[in-house]
Amino acid sequence: MTETRSTGSSPAAYRDADAPTGWVGWILFAGMMLILVGTFQFIAGLVALFNDDYYLVTSSKLVVHMDYTAWGWVHLGLGVLSMAAGYGVMAGKSWARVYAIAFAFVAAVANLAFLSAYPVWGVILITLDVLVIWALTVHGKEVRHYD
């Protein structure tokens, strides 16, 4: 009789197709980065609310002309939403990956609009958002069996 199962000696022949691979670490990285970025956003929001003089330019020289109090509330909201996305991603929820990708895109655009106020901080946050988007789009399927 013919055997239908692979009898190769390589470890890949015995691996379950739905088992997570080593790339799951990138998803955990993305979740932690979302929580970290959320914390940074929250701190930026608090600074914008309580200390307008901290930033390099007046609010009239921002890409989007809003006062720093309004920007503070935007950053506080982005921070809380980012932390929620990070928790969902680390829990392995498919909806959280989609939400986190969309959120990271919106947060990167918001930080681009806020870039002239504090350039180094903005570039760091945009870079972290891009890394999150990359990790979730390229390796997001790795945690699908946890749903």
Secondary structure, 3 states (H helix, E strand, C coil): CCCCCCCCCCHHHHCCCCCCCCCHHHHHHHHHHHHHHHHHHHHHHHHHHHCHHHCCCCHHHCCCCCCHHHHHHHHHHHHHHHHHHHHHHHCCCHHHHHHHHHHHHHHHHHHHHCCCCCHHHHHHHHHHHHHHHHHHHHHHHHHHHHC
